[in-house]
Amino acid sequence: MESILWNLEDKWKLTTQKSIAFFICICSLIIVICLVTICFKRRSTTRRKGLVGQDPTDIDVEWSESKLLSLNSSVKKLLTSTVRWSGPSKWEERRNTERVSPLLEGESGQWHSHNSDSPVWQRPILMGEKCELPRFSGLILYDERGRPVHHVDNDSFIVNQAEALGDFVLFFSSSSLSVGVDPDRDLNQSCFKMSTYTPKNILITGAAGFIACHVANRLVRSYPDYKIVVLDKLDYCSSLKNLIPSRSSPNFKFVKGDIASADLVNYLLITESIDTIMHFAAQTHVDNSFGNSFEFTKNNIYGTHVLLEACKVTGQIRRFIHVSTDEVYGETDEDAVVGNHEASQLLPTNPYSATKAGAEMLVMAYGRSYGLPVITTRGNNVYGPNQFPEKLIPKFILLAMRGKPLPIHGDGCNVRSYLYCEDVAEAFECVLHKGEVGHVYNIGTTKERRVIDVAQDICKLFDIDSDKVIQFVENRPFNDQRYFLDDQKLKNLGWSETTRWEEGLKKTIEWYKNNPDWWGDVSGALLPHPRMLMMPGDIERNLDGAEKYDSGSTEFSGKSNETKTAAPASKTSNVPQKSPFKFLIYGRTGWIGGVLGKLCEKQGIPYEYGKGRLEDRSKLLADINSVKPTHVFNAAGVTGRPNVDWCESHKPETIRTNVAGTLNLADVCRENGLLMVNFATGCIFEYDAAHPEGSGIGFKEEDTPNFAGSFYSKTKAMVEDLLKNYDNVCTLRVRMPISSDLSNPRNFITKISRYNKVVNIPNSMTILDELLPISIEMAKRNLRGIWNFTNPGVVSHNEILEMYKKYIDPAFTYANFTVEEQAKVIVAARSNNEMDASKLKKEFPELLSIKESLIKYVFEPNKKTSA
Ligand SMILES: C[C@H]1O[C@H](OP(=O)(O)OP(=O)(O)OC[C@H]2O[C@@H](n3ccc(=O)[nH]c3=O)[C@H](O)[C@@H]2O)[C@H](O)[C@@H](O)C1=O
């Protein structure tokens, strides 16, 4: 029985094995048949389209376009192009571009499309060909390198553009084309229906700034389903208060940080599952860019590059909306009647617009190289509430409110086109949802106004006589005459401007009247040519009225009660961002050296004090090797205690530091390719026949020193002369330094307020609170040569002491004596002179005159009276 059972079991096993083998055979056969069929299908599709590597999901649109195109057979040149698969959702998979095989002459009437996701129609066209097209706006011709060369808004055009730059192929696209459409149908209605993109998680960069805050607040308000994450470094021109309307919305999150931090951006994209970026963050003020263009390159080009790279590595972005400017086109001719269209050439004229154009190139390259779904906007000037008052309209409003003159650059005939912020926010809403990937959209208005008209309109609304307040001032180094845009393409997406100029201006004035202190101390911005340097970039300004954010670290914050999520410490601990600078400062125990260190701390610039003595070359080298600075500041030197008389009796010591040491440091820096900013003195001049007291004629940088009355001054003049041979040195001639620290015994005010008697001679002087930040800026700008480092103009001892009485101590008294009487109580003679500060003023137009600076930086902050 047992053996029978074993037998049966064996048989059953055998049968099962056979069945399994048979089943596997059948399956394999089916798979092979399927594969062969797919391959065959693919091959035939590919061959029909003349393409290789075709996406099997492509729709097959072979559109006989005799209706749309009539070819000029006399032109024989056939053209080829590079094509990529487009389609926003999987761009990262489509990084490899495919080369279209040259199409043969007879095939030129065929249109080809390759992707149902976002179809792009393509066919080669001929120079001289007359193309008749459906009424489809925003059609752009690309040359073979993907550069847009011609913009088509009409029914037909002749392909004879001189600017066509050679061979080109015609593309047009729409995400919602009906497949196999009858060319007789109304294409505008049936084929080119607007596509709609729905974002989920949007990252808006620079959203605490002007335009982006209106966009962010609008999206947060109107689309509760979208998560809006905003990233802003809270620069001088942005404020968290601008985001107050959004702060308690559950779909809003604020992150303080810099777009230039790759770690932070990558982290955000991933943890917040960002699918859409609207990139507004930039340095935008043209005036600033003339003096501080590196900052613009860093923010606008490098920052954008970091974002793009983050998009590439994370591979999840479905829309990258890059916010550019009309300024990239350069200026429009005064008499031009046709505005710049999106395919016009980019010809930026100032450093700001050049960096914006540079950023655009990177955006375009990431679109082309990696298929990143990019859209670019180029906008006219924008105005409205929340704008930082360095820009014309808010600046003139605030000045008018304060009864101050309105400075007009040049003759005021420059024309700008002004759009109200809400209209612009709506334009972005439209581009976000309806914009075509790979396209550029101008955001413009045809309503143009000259600067002088703007000033007059504002005066009218304030009931001010414009003739009395308008003040013509020096123009910008270059001031584009006009920016005139063709905005039809955006209008075709359904957007239009709705706010009239008069209405927008009234609303804006109303807002500034209701919020006069929104931006805190904006005196620097209200100058004729403001520079970033003069802005109080204080974080506190951002906090007033808004939630408190930790200024030192990156922090996430949505609703006030939302759990805060911190970025991984190891990755983002370098926020605030790593500075590109590192300063090595000599003179730690000195007054200027000490203040410089504090300024670096405030500005987030890493610095170290030099340990070696100036005369010890090996120690200087050791300092440089260990600190690895980008710039060296020399604020070391002997000035004598309690005053320069000391140097008369300590000549070798004076020479050792002031001459040998300074030259040593300059030489070591030169050898190491470093700029040395050297705090020198202007006490090497005295009034003479060519520069008499009270004449207003100051000594210039190139004048030869004429004062050697003290040993100190003598050595300083000698070393300055020798330093001229070092092209790595920036010599700053300081005079009678003054600061707001009235307890400092080195302070000129402190000194003269303590003397029994003082002479009364007008002199040029240096207000350190204003000028030391400028010295840092000069280092950043790598300025070299000799600079009179004083505030423009002169002030006398008595004038200062009178101010002292007025602001500090009304009971204060002082007595004068003559220079001759003074000579009896001092050892060495003192220099009195006026320095010509026009070179410095030209570089830093916002520089205050000595008297204004004294009041602003010294007496107002120390005011103890009701003056
Ligand atoms: C689209 C760009 O707009 C802004 O640049 P723009 O230089 O045109 O704006 P401004 O408001 O700085 O200047 C406009 C116009 O006014 C003149 N002006 C300004 C201030 C002042 O005190 N007096 C003046 O006469 C100035 O010279 C200009 O001609 C925006 O800043 C930029 O980001 C854009 O992209």
The ligand as an ORCA input file, in Angstrom:
! r2SCAN-3c Opt
* xyz 0 1
  C      11.447     97.826    -14.178
  C      12.502     98.425    -13.354
  O      11.935     99.455    -12.587
  C      12.753    100.059    -11.622
  O      13.888    100.704    -12.225
  P      13.952    102.289    -12.494
  O      15.349    102.694    -12.488
  O      13.157    102.618    -13.673
  O      13.146    102.827    -11.208
  P      13.400    104.055    -10.219
  O      12.140    104.225     -9.459
  O      14.618    103.864     -9.424
  O      13.618    105.261    -11.204
  C      12.653    105.666    -12.162
  C      13.116    106.914    -12.845
  O      13.079    107.983    -11.930
  C      14.314    108.637    -11.862
  N      14.506    109.135    -10.474
  C      14.501    108.260     -9.452
  C      14.688    108.708     -8.156
  C      14.869    110.076     -7.944
  O      15.070    110.538     -6.802
  N      14.838    110.904     -8.994
  C      14.659    110.466    -10.272
  O      14.673    111.286    -11.215
  C      15.329    107.611    -12.297
  O      16.506    108.186    -12.817
  C      14.554    106.849    -13.359
  O      14.660    107.501    -14.576
  C      13.206     99.003    -10.665
  O      14.064     99.565     -9.706
  C      13.960     97.919    -11.372
  O      14.201     96.878    -10.487
  C      13.231     97.446    -12.557
  O      13.391     96.316    -12.941
*
